[in-house]
Amino acid sequence: MKRIFSMFVFILLLTTTMAVAQEVELPDAGTTPDSILYGLDRAFERISLALTFNKAAKAEKRLQMASERLAELKEMTDKGKPEYSDDLAEEYDNNIEEANEIAVTAKLLREDKSKLTELIALATSKHLSVLDRVKEKVPEQAKEAIMKAKEASMNGQENALRALSEDKPGKAAEINLNSAKGRLNRAKERAEAGESEDVEEALEEYEDMAELSKELAEKDADVAEDIAEAFNEQLEDLDEIEDIMPDVKEKVKEKKSSSLERQRYTLRNLARNKPEEAAEIFSKAADARLNRANAKADEDETEEVEDEIEEFGKLANFGNEISEIAQGLGKNTTTVDQLVAKATTHHLEVLAEVYEKVPEQAKAAIERAMNKSAEGRETAVAALKKNGALGDISEEVPESVSDKIPETVKQRIGIKEKPETTGKPETTGKP
């Protein structure tokens, strides 16, 4: 009997070790709750857990059990047996919580903790997509259990990513950004299907992940750069969702506005270490808002033009703020100021194009945006002139741009005309 028991223990430990070594995948459902053998199957599972003494291995076992409950939940749904949903979802929740509790609070070796939290974060991201599909199939009375399981999955991922970020901020940010992209893809997919409730749900889940991105950006300058760039991509996705399903326009606008605010926060952090990169990302973000406003003007969608111009207005002078942050830390801001001067010149040009396309009631908002861009350009040019670093940047707005702006507008916002350089050297009066 001792020999048989020892062999049994060895097999269980070997199974646990193999599960740890494999990539996170949703397992085959195997024996399901509608089988008479299910009780025996679960008894063996409990014995396996009891005989797993290493903390990290126990957490991984809990994660494996969570994946198995989810596989069973999916199988029961596919079989048209949603009556098992509540219990399976609750057990999924419990196992995810237990895995995270060990990963976050147990005294583990640093490499074990990082490995474990990464595993949990990756698994819960996959689980979330599975739960989306299950939720589409179950009857209304079973949806609450699925929503609880989704909440547990998201909480589990968030806790794991925070712990992972202590040692691997880049990996934590990568997983979180991929998850956020997954939520936006889900929103687009459901928008195309005309399911506004699912779209709003996915957007709320995206919001939580975007907020965590902002937090993770504080950990490392390279991470902050990646996240600031990702916000530009996420805003493009939100634009697309808004165009696919106008019914959720207000909700999308809300998420766009909050994402832009998080991006500005992230860029402020980035400016302390990488001001030039921050200025380049700012320029892309501002360009995106203006290009969308221009496209909406072509479609005679005046309200959308005004919305985009309003968001652009929050970015218009942000380049100068980046320069001020860098300057306050004693950094050379010449390149930043040059980027800002060129960006704001381009912004004035695009704004002039939009101004000509929109009806009279929208022109005031665009004129205010022009004024901000002109002020931003003037500030950057003044800094460059002071440092003798104007280079090929004209002190005044180039004629090719100013010609596109109505005279009355130029007078109101204080743009002085000056022809573009002819390439002839300036005379200084000195011998």
C-alpha positions in Angstrom: 0.0 0.0 0.0 2.9 2.4 0.8 4.4 1.7 -2.6 1.1 2.4 -4.3 0.5 5.6 -2.3 4.1 6.8 -3.1 3.5 6.1 -6.8 0.2 8.0 -6.6 1.9 11.0 -5.0 4.7 11.0 -7.6 2.1 11.0 -10.5 0.2 13.9 -8.9 3.4 16.0 -8.4 4.6 15.2 -11.9 1.2 16.3 -13.3 1.5 19.6 -11.4 5.1 20.1 -12.7 4.0 19.5 -16.3 1.1 21.9 -15.9 3.5 24.6 -14.7 5.8 24.1 -17.6 3.1 24.4 -20.3 1.9 27.7 -21.7 -1.5 28.9 -20.4 -4.2 27.3 -22.5 -7.8 26.5 -21.7 -7.8 22.7 -21.0 -10.2 20.2 -22.4 -13.3 20.1 -20.2 -12.9 16.4 -19.5 -15.4 15.1 -17.0 -18.2 17.6 -16.7 -20.7 18.3 -13.9 -23.4 16.4 -15.7 -21.4 13.2 -15.4 -21.8 10.7 -12.5 -18.0 10.5 -12.4 -17.6 14.3 -11.7 -17.6 13.9 -8.0 -14.7 11.4 -8.1 -12.8 13.7 -10.5 -13.1 16.6 -8.1 -12.1 14.4 -5.2 -8.8 13.6 -7.0 -8.3 17.3 -7.7 -8.7 18.1 -4.0 -6.1 15.5 -3.1 -3.7 16.8 -5.7 -4.1 20.3 -4.2 -3.6 19.0 -0.7 -0.4 17.2 -1.7 1.1 20.3 -3.4 3.1 22.0 -0.6 5.2 24.5 -2.5 3.5 27.9 -2.5 4.2 28.8 -6.1 3.1 25.4 -7.3 -0.1 25.6 -5.2 -0.9 28.9 -6.8 -0.3 27.5 -10.3 -2.5 24.5 -9.3 -5.3 27.0 -8.3 -4.9 28.7 -11.6 -5.1 25.4 -13.5 -8.3 24.6 -11.5 -9.8 28.0 -12.5 -9.1 27.2 -16.1 -10.7 23.8 -15.7 -13.9 25.3 -14.2 -14.0 27.8 -17.1 -13.6 25.0 -19.6 -16.5 23.1 -17.9 -18.6 26.3 -17.9 -18.0 26.7 -21.6 -18.8 23.0 -22.3 -22.0 23.2 -20.3 -23.1 26.3 -22.1 -22.4 24.6 -25.5 -24.5 21.7 -24.3 -27.4 24.0 -23.5 -27.1 23.3 -19.7 -26.8 26.8 -18.1 -28.1 25.5 -14.8 -24.4 24.7 -13.8 -23.2 28.2 -14.5 -23.6 29.7 -11.1 -21.6 27.1 -9.2 -18.9 26.8 -11.9 -18.5 30.6 -12.1 -18.3 30.9 -8.3 -15.6 28.2 -8.1 -13.7 29.9 -10.9 -13.8 33.2 -8.8 -12.6 31.4 -5.7 -9.6 29.8 -7.5 -8.5 33.0 -9.2 -8.6 34.8 -5.8 -6.7 32.0 -4.1 -4.0 32.0 -6.8 -3.6 35.8 -6.6 -3.6 35.7 -2.8 -0.6 33.4 -2.8 1.2 35.2 -5.7 0.8 38.7 -4.1 1.2 38.0 -0.3 3.3 34.8 0.0 7.0 34.9 0.6 8.3 33.7 -2.7 11.6 33.8 -4.5 11.7 36.9 -6.7 11.8 34.9 -9.9 9.0 32.6 -8.8 6.8 35.6 -8.0 7.4 37.2 -11.3 6.8 34.0 -13.2 3.6 33.3 -11.3 2.1 36.8 -11.6 2.9 36.8 -15.3 1.2 33.4 -15.7 -1.9 34.7 -13.8 -2.1 37.9 -15.9 -1.8 36.0 -19.2 -4.4 33.4 -18.1 -7.0 35.8 -16.9 -6.7 37.8 -20.2 -7.5 34.6 -22.1 -10.3 33.8 -19.6 -11.9 37.1 -20.2 -12.3 36.4 -23.9 -13.8 33.0 -23.2 -16.3 34.5 -20.7 -17.4 37.0 -23.4 -18.4 34.0 -25.7 -20.1 32.2 -22.8 -22.1 35.3 -21.9 -23.5 35.5 -25.4 -24.9 32.0 -25.2 -26.4 31.7 -21.7 -30.0 32.8 -20.9 -30.6 36.1 -19.1 -30.8 34.5 -15.6 -27.3 33.0 -16.0 -25.6 36.3 -17.1 -25.1 37.6 -13.6 -22.9 34.6 -12.7 -20.8 35.2 -15.9 -20.4 38.9 -15.1 -19.2 38.0 -11.6 -16.6 35.7 -13.2 -15.5 38.4 -15.6 -15.1 40.8 -12.7 -13.0 38.2 -10.9 -10.9 37.7 -14.0 -10.2 41.4 -14.4 -9.5 41.9 -10.7 -7.2 38.9 -10.8 -5.3 40.3 -13.8 -5.0 43.8 -12.3 -3.6 42.5 -9.0 -1.2 40.2 -10.8 0.0 43.0 -13.1 0.6 45.4 -10.2 2.8 42.7 -8.5 4.6 41.9 -11.8 5.4 45.5 -12.4 7.6 45.6 -9.3 10.2 43.5 -11.1 9.1 43.6 -14.7 7.3 46.8 -15.5 7.8 46.4 -19.2 6.2 42.9 -19.3 3.3 44.1 -17.1 2.6 47.0 -19.4 2.8 44.8 -22.5 0.2 42.4 -21.1 -2.1 45.2 -20.0 -1.9 46.9 -23.3 -2.7 43.7 -25.2 -5.7 43.2 -22.9 -6.9 46.8 -23.5 -6.5 46.2 -27.2 -8.6 43.0 -26.8 -11.4 45.0 -25.1 -11.4 47.6 -27.9 -11.5 44.8 -30.5 -14.4 43.3 -28.6 -16.2 46.6 -28.7 -15.7 46.9 -32.4 -16.9 43.4 -33.0 -20.1 44.0 -31.0 -20.6 47.4 -32.6 -20.6 45.7 -36.0 -23.2 43.2 -34.6 -25.3 46.1 -33.4 -25.1 45.1 -29.7 -24.8 48.5 -27.9 -25.0 47.0 -24.4 -22.0 44.7 -25.1 -20.1 47.6 -26.6 -20.6 49.8 -23.5 -19.6 46.8 -21.3 -16.3 46.4 -23.2 -15.6 50.1 -23.1 -16.0 50.1 -19.3 -13.6 47.2 -19.1 -11.2 49.1 -21.4 -11.4 52.1 -19.1 -10.1 50.0 -16.1 -7.2 48.8 -18.1 -6.4 52.3 -19.4 -6.3 53.6 -15.9 -3.9 50.8 -14.9 -1.7 51.8 -17.9 -1.4 55.3 -16.5 -0.3 53.8 -13.2 2.2 51.5 -14.8 3.7 54.4 -16.8 5.1 55.8 -13.6 7.4 52.8 -13.2 9.8 53.4 -16.0 10.5 55.9 -18.8 10.6 53.3 -21.6 7.3 51.9 -20.3 5.8 55.5 -20.2 6.9 55.9 -23.9 5.2 52.7 -25.0 2.0 53.5 -23.1 1.8 57.1 -24.4 2.2 55.7 -28.0 -0.4 53.0 -27.3 -2.9 55.7 -26.2 -2.7 57.1 -29.8 -3.6 53.7 -31.2 -6.4 53.2 -28.7 -7.9 56.6 -29.6 -7.9 55.5 -33.3 -9.8 52.4 -32.2 -12.3 54.5 -30.3 -12.8 56.7 -33.3 -13.6 53.6 -35.3 -16.1 52.3 -32.8 -17.8 55.7 -32.8 -18.1 55.6 -36.6 -19.4 52.0 -36.6 -22.1 52.6 -34.0 -23.3 56.3 -33.5 -25.7 55.0 -30.9 -22.8 54.8 -28.4 -21.2 58.1 -29.4 -21.6 59.7 -26.0 -20.0 56.8 -24.2 -17.2 56.7 -26.7 -16.6 60.4 -26.4 -16.3 60.0 -22.7 -13.7 57.3 -23.1 -11.8 59.3 -25.6 -11.7 62.3 -23.3 -10.5 60.3 -20.4 -7.8 58.5 -22.5 -6.5 61.8 -23.7 -6.2 63.0 -20.1 -4.3 59.9 -19.2 -2.0 60.4 -22.2 -1.2 63.9 -21.1 -0.5 62.6 -17.6 1.8 60.0 -19.1 3.6 62.5 -21.3 4.3 64.7 -18.3 6.1 61.8 -16.7 7.9 61.0 -19.9 9.0 64.6 -20.4 11.1 64.3 -17.2 13.3 61.7 -18.8 12.6 61.8 -22.6 11.3 65.2 -23.5 12.0 64.8 -27.2 10.0 61.6 -27.4 7.2 63.2 -25.4 7.1 66.1 -27.9 6.9 63.7 -30.8 4.0 61.7 -29.3 2.2 64.9 -28.4 2.5 66.0 -32.1 1.0 62.7 -33.3 -1.9 63.0 -30.8 -2.7 66.5 -31.9 -2.4 65.7 -35.6 -4.8 62.8 -35.1 -7.5 65.0 -33.6 -7.1 67.6 -36.4 -7.1 65.1 -39.2 -10.3 63.6 -37.8 -11.9 67.1 -37.6 -10.8 67.8 -41.2 -12.4 64.5 -42.3 -15.6 65.2 -40.4 -15.7 68.7 -42.0 -15.6 67.0 -45.4 -18.6 64.9 -44.4 -20.5 68.0 -43.1 -20.6 66.6 -39.6 -20.3 69.9 -37.8 -20.9 68.6 -34.3 -18.2 66.0 -34.6 -15.8 68.7 -35.9 -16.4 70.8 -32.9 -15.9 67.8 -30.6 -12.5 67.0 -32.1 -11.5 70.7 -32.1 -12.4 70.8 -28.4 -10.1 67.8 -27.7 -7.4 69.3 -29.8 -7.6 72.5 -27.8 -6.5 70.5 -24.7 -3.4 69.5 -26.6 -2.7 72.7 -28.5 -0.2 74.2 -26.0 0.9 70.9 -24.4 4.2 71.0 -26.3 5.2 74.1 -24.5 4.4 72.4 -21.2 6.7 69.5 -22.1 9.5 72.1 -22.8 8.9 73.8 -19.5 9.1 70.5 -17.6 12.4 69.6 -19.3 13.8 73.1 -18.8 12.9 73.0 -15.1 15.0 69.8 -14.8 18.0 71.5 -16.5 17.6 69.7 -19.8 18.4 71.1 -23.2 15.1 71.9 -24.9 16.3 73.0 -28.3 15.0 69.9 -30.1 11.7 70.0 -28.2 11.1 73.6 -29.1 11.9 72.9 -32.7 9.5 70.0 -32.8 6.8 72.2 -31.2 7.4 75.1 -33.6 7.0 72.8 -36.6 4.0 71.0 -35.1 2.1 74.2 -34.3 2.8 75.6 -37.8 1.3 72.5 -39.3 -1.6 72.7 -36.9 -2.4 76.2 -38.0 -2.4 75.0 -41.6 -4.9 72.2 -41.0 -7.1 74.5 -38.8 -7.2 77.0 -41.7 -8.4 74.2 -44.0 -11.1 73.1 -41.5 -12.2 76.8 -41.0 -13.0 77.1 -44.7 -15.2 74.0 -44.7 -17.4 74.5 -41.6 -20.5 76.7 -41.3 -20.4 80.0 -39.5 -21.5 78.7 -36.1 -18.5 76.4 -35.9 -15.8 79.0 -36.9 -15.5 80.5 -33.4 -14.2 77.2 -31.9 -11.7 76.8 -34.7 -10.5 80.3 -34.3 -9.9 79.7 -30.6 -7.8 76.7 -31.5 -5.9 78.7 -34.0 -5.1 81.3 -31.3 -3.8 78.6 -29.0 -1.6 77.1 -31.8 -0.3 80.6 -32.7 0.6 81.2 -29.0 2.3 77.8 -28.7 4.3 78.5 -31.9 5.3 82.0 -30.6 6.5 80.6 -27.3 8.6 77.9 -29.0 10.1 80.3 -31.5 10.9 82.9 -28.8 12.8 80.2 -26.8 14.7 79.1 -30.0 15.6 82.7 -30.9 16.8 83.4 -27.4 19.2 80.4 -27.7 20.2 81.2 -31.3 18.7 77.9 -32.4 16.0 78.9 -35.0 17.8 77.0 -37.7 15.4 76.7 -40.7 12.4 77.8 -38.7 10.9 81.1 -39.7 10.4 83.6 -36.9 7.0 84.5 -38.3 4.3 82.1 -39.6 5.4 81.1 -43.1 3.5 82.8 -46.0 2.4 79.4 -47.3 0.5 78.9 -44.1 -0.6 82.5 -43.3 -2.1 82.9 -46.8 -4.6 80.2 -45.9 -5.9 82.1 -42.9 -8.4 84.9 -43.5 -7.1 88.3 -42.9 -9.6 89.1 -40.2 -8.7 86.0 -38.3 -5.0 86.8 -38.5 -5.6 90.2 -37.1 -7.7 88.8 -34.2 -5.1 86.2 -33.2 -2.1 88.3 -33.8 -0.4 86.5 -36.7 2.1 88.7 -38.5 2.9 88.0 -42.1 6.4 87.3 -43.3 7.4 85.8 -46.6 9.2 82.4 -46.5 13.0 82.6 -46.6 14.6 83.0 -50.1 17.7 81.2 -49.0 19.8 84.5 -49.1 21.8 85.1 -46.0 20.6 87.8 -43.7 22.7 91.0 -43.4 23.7 91.9 -39.9 25.3 95.3 -40.6 28.6 93.9 -39.1 31.8 94.0 -41.2 
